[in-house]
Amino acid sequence: MSHPPPHVRPAAVAGMFYPGSSSVLARDLRDLLNDSRPAQGRRPKAVIVPHAGYIYSGPIAASVYAPIAALRESVRRVVLLGPTHRVAVDGLAFPASTAFATPLGVVPVDAQALALIEALPQVVVSDAAHALEHSLEVQLPFLQTVLDEFTLVPLAVGRASPAEVAEVLECLWGGDETLIVISSDLSHYLPYRVARETDADTARRIVALDARIDHQQACGATPVNGLLLAARRHGLRAQLVDLRNSGDTAGDRSRVVGYGAFAFTAESAHDH
């Protein structure tokens, strides 16, 4: 019996949020990652990264992705959660697609991971939730650049509670082979000075693992809060790696979008 060709979700925002040409994209990513100040520290289990166009949030995302290149040999699965912007969905949507394409190639979706979570009532299967969604897609070229072969667990997060997100993360937590990536921007369309204050306050809350972030503070508040609950349960420590906004990178300062990069690491026994 012949198998149908794999059902691949094509790139929806190549040429808009990031370059559509593979060579230009590879060059831009190389530049962003090389320009990034390398963060010293322990191996991240999870990160929070922004998801705007690369000219706006690329440098902030690169600050947390550059050190992940050190995990190239061990990370084999990326659990990627981001908010839905285009299609409303109840729960966390897994795609029916078997792979996601970007100009840099194709990333296989982890079917075994779905088997771990499909019985949870908050997990649904929806290609519609993923078809036009940029919050997950813009992370893929970074991941394809800093990691070797890996499978993807893409979850578009709609109406769900932080506890429901944390429950899904718990099922997928794994060991050193699994990296958790939460895609979220911070404040939206505030004046520059106000945004800086607002985002600094949000960053303090995230570092304190205070899972009461609202959607005014972060568009991905639901997956962010879910990660914060899980991080607390697993004794992770959060570190702010970079905090800027579009007024710092490529936009005017009258209405800006905030971007934060955070790394979550395990407290190791010999720290005490």
C-alpha positions in Angstrom: 0.0 0.0 0.0 1.6 3.3 -1.0 1.6 6.1 1.6 0.4 9.5 0.6 3.1 12.2 0.4 3.6 13.9 3.8 1.1 16.7 4.5 3.4 19.7 4.9 2.3 23.1 6.2 3.9 25.6 3.9 5.5 28.8 5.1 2.8 31.5 5.4 4.8 34.6 6.4 8.1 34.1 4.5 8.8 37.3 2.6 6.8 39.3 5.2 8.1 38.6 8.7 11.4 37.3 7.4 13.1 36.9 4.0 11.6 34.5 1.6 14.9 33.7 -0.1 16.8 30.8 1.6 20.2 32.4 1.0 19.2 35.9 2.3 17.4 34.3 5.3 20.5 32.2 6.2 22.7 35.3 5.9 20.4 37.4 8.1 20.1 34.7 10.7 23.9 34.3 10.7 24.3 38.0 11.2 21.7 38.2 14.0 23.2 35.3 15.9 26.8 36.5 15.4 25.8 40.0 16.7 24.1 38.6 19.7 25.9 39.0 23.1 26.4 35.4 24.2 24.7 34.7 27.5 26.8 32.8 30.0 25.1 30.3 32.1 23.5 26.9 32.4 21.7 24.9 29.8 18.2 26.3 29.1 15.3 23.9 29.4 12.9 26.5 28.2 13.0 30.0 26.6 10.5 32.8 25.9 11.1 34.6 22.6 9.4 37.3 20.7 7.7 36.7 17.3 7.6 39.9 15.3 9.2 40.6 11.9 13.0 40.0 12.2 13.9 43.6 11.6 11.9 44.4 14.8 12.4 41.5 17.2 15.1 39.4 15.5 18.0 40.8 17.6 16.1 40.1 20.8 15.2 36.5 19.7 18.8 35.9 18.6 20.0 36.7 22.1 18.4 33.6 23.5 18.8 31.4 20.4 22.6 32.0 20.0 23.5 30.1 23.3 21.2 27.2 22.2 23.7 26.3 19.5 25.7 24.7 22.3 22.8 22.2 22.7 23.0 21.2 19.0 24.1 17.7 19.8 21.5 16.9 22.4 18.2 18.6 21.6 16.1 16.4 19.4 12.6 17.7 20.1 11.3 21.2 20.3 7.9 21.8 22.0 6.8 25.2 20.5 3.8 27.1 21.9 2.5 30.4 20.7 -0.8 32.4 20.8 -3.3 32.3 17.9 -3.6 35.6 16.1 -5.8 34.7 13.1 -8.1 31.8 14.1 -9.9 31.5 17.4 -9.6 28.1 19.0 -10.6 26.5 22.2 -7.6 24.8 23.9 -4.2 24.0 22.4 -4.3 23.1 18.7 -1.9 20.4 17.3 -1.8 20.4 13.5 -2.8 17.5 11.3 0.2 18.4 9.1 3.1 16.0 9.3 5.8 18.7 8.7 6.3 22.5 8.6 8.2 24.1 5.7 10.4 27.2 5.7 12.8 28.5 3.1 15.5 26.6 5.1 13.8 23.2 4.7 11.2 21.0 6.3 10.8 20.2 10.0 8.9 17.0 10.8 6.1 17.1 13.3 6.5 14.7 16.3 3.7 12.3 15.9 4.8 10.4 19.1 4.4 13.6 21.1 0.8 13.9 20.0 0.2 10.4 21.3 1.3 11.6 24.7 -1.2 14.5 24.8 -4.1 13.7 22.5 -6.2 12.2 25.3 -6.2 15.6 27.2 -9.5 17.4 26.7 -7.7 20.7 26.1 -5.8 19.3 23.1 -7.5 19.6 19.7 -6.3 18.9 16.2 -6.6 21.9 13.8 -4.7 22.8 10.6 -6.8 26.0 10.4 -5.3 27.3 13.6 -1.8 26.9 12.1 -2.3 27.8 8.5 -1.7 31.5 8.8 -0.2 31.7 12.3 3.1 33.5 12.4 3.9 33.2 16.2 5.2 29.6 15.7 6.5 29.9 12.1 8.9 32.8 12.8 10.8 30.7 15.4 11.5 27.8 13.0 14.3 29.4 10.9 16.1 30.2 14.1 15.7 26.7 15.4 16.8 25.2 12.0 19.9 27.3 12.2 21.0 26.6 15.8 20.0 23.0 16.1 20.7 19.8 14.1 17.9 17.4 13.2 14.9 17.8 15.5 11.2 17.0 15.5 8.6 19.7 16.3 5.6 19.7 18.7 3.8 22.8 17.4 0.9 24.0 19.6 -1.2 27.0 18.8 -2.7 28.2 22.1 -6.2 29.6 22.1 -8.7 29.8 25.0 -7.2 27.8 27.8 -6.1 28.2 31.4 -2.5 28.4 32.4 -3.0 25.1 34.3 -4.2 23.4 31.1 -1.1 24.6 29.3 1.1 23.4 32.2 -0.5 20.0 32.1 0.4 19.6 28.4 4.0 20.8 29.1 4.2 18.2 31.9 3.3 15.4 29.5 6.0 16.6 27.0 8.7 17.7 29.5 11.2 15.0 28.7 14.9 15.4 29.5 17.8 17.1 27.8 16.5 16.0 24.4 13.5 18.3 24.7 13.6 22.1 24.5 10.5 24.2 25.3 10.0 27.4 23.3 7.2 29.9 24.2 6.6 32.5 21.6 5.3 35.9 22.9 5.7 39.6 22.5 5.2 41.9 25.4 3.2 45.2 25.5 1.5 46.5 22.3 1.3 50.0 20.9 2.3 52.0 24.0 4.5 55.1 23.8 8.1 54.2 24.1 8.7 55.4 27.7 5.5 53.8 29.0 6.3 50.6 27.2 9.7 50.4 28.8 8.2 50.7 32.3 5.4 48.3 31.5 7.7 45.7 30.0 10.3 46.0 32.8 7.5 45.2 35.3 6.4 42.2 33.2 10.0 41.0 33.0 10.2 41.2 36.8 7.1 39.1 37.1 8.4 36.5 34.6 11.7 36.2 36.4 9.8 35.8 39.7 7.8 32.9 38.0 4.6 34.9 38.9 2.0 33.2 36.6 -0.4 36.1 36.6 0.7 37.9 33.4 -2.3 39.3 31.5 -2.8 39.8 27.7 -2.0 43.5 27.9 1.4 42.6 29.2 2.1 39.8 26.8 0.1 38.6 23.8 1.2 35.0 24.6 0.2 35.4 28.3 -1.6 32.0 28.3 1.4 29.9 27.2 3.8 32.1 29.2 1.8 31.6 32.4 1.6 27.8 31.7 5.4 27.7 31.4 5.8 29.7 34.6 3.6 27.2 36.5 5.6 24.3 35.1 8.9 26.1 35.8 8.0 26.5 39.4 7.0 22.9 39.7 10.4 21.8 38.2 12.5 24.2 40.2 13.7 26.2 37.2 15.2 29.6 37.5 14.3 32.3 35.0 16.8 34.8 33.6 16.1 37.9 31.6 18.5 37.8 28.6 17.3 40.8 26.6 14.5 43.4 26.9 13.9 46.0 24.1 11.1 47.2 21.9 10.4 48.1 18.3 11.5 51.7 19.1 15.0 50.4 19.8 15.2 48.3 16.7 13.3 49.5 13.6 10.2 51.4 14.5 9.2 54.9 15.6 8.7 55.6 19.3 5.2 56.8 19.4 3.6 53.3 19.4 5.9 50.4 20.1 5.8 46.7 20.7 7.8 45.2 23.5 10.1 42.2 23.2 11.7 40.1 25.9 14.0 37.1 25.8 14.1 34.8 28.8 16.0 31.6 29.6 14.8 29.0 32.1 17.5 26.7 33.6 17.5 24.0 36.2 19.1 24.8 39.5 21.9 22.2 39.8 22.7 20.5 43.1 26.1 22.0 43.4 24.8 25.6 43.4 23.7 25.2 47.0 
